[in-house]
Amino acid sequence: MNIQIFGTKKCQDTRKAERYFKERNIKYQFIDMKEKGMSRGEFNSIKQAVGGIDSMINEKCKDTQLITLMKYLSDSDREEKLFENQQAVKTPIVRNGKKATVGYCPDIWKEWE
């Protein structure tokens, strides 16, 4: 297994995801989205694995203007806007090769083991 966790240190669900993998002695790589973020390839791979851009958008994001704007954009513009403003992505994103989850999903991670 090659686990990557994209999230922020302040996100409670991200910390729960890290604890989940630590308790099972599964090695993972943590990527702090405030420092680095996702590359275009990672973003597209995750988007494909989770079934589209809509499942990646954090409706509870602090940037309410951005979320409101994204509701009125076309799909391609919405994707570009989310890539540029990754603080609006729902965290944690846990990636295992071509598979990925958005949010805290221990049931799915258990299937990966």
Secondary structure, 3 states (H helix, E strand, C coil): CCEEEEECCCCHHHHHHHHHHHHCCCCEEEEECCCCCCCHHHHHHHHHHHCCCHHHECCCCCCHHHHHHHHCCCHHHHHHHHHHCHHHECCCEEEECCEEEECCCHHHHHHHC
